[in-house]
Amino acid sequence: MSSSLNIQLTGELRRYVDERAGDDDIYATPSEYIRDLIRKDREERGIVRHIMEGLDDLNHGRLSARSILDIAKSDQA
């Protein structure tokens, strides 16, 4: 289910969005561009959350002798 969200932009921001959603870019509409920005923000936020959890593990002495490659290999098995 989709819903609408109305936002107000400065003229400068609106021109930029229109430029990104123009014929010379990968986005066909301003909505596609905004949705993609939100998806990327969600991904980045997840990455930051994992980094913060890792730092918390380090601060509390929760360490592993395994490397990231070791962990990735065991996840694939």
Beta strands, then each sheet from edge to edge (+ up, - down):
end
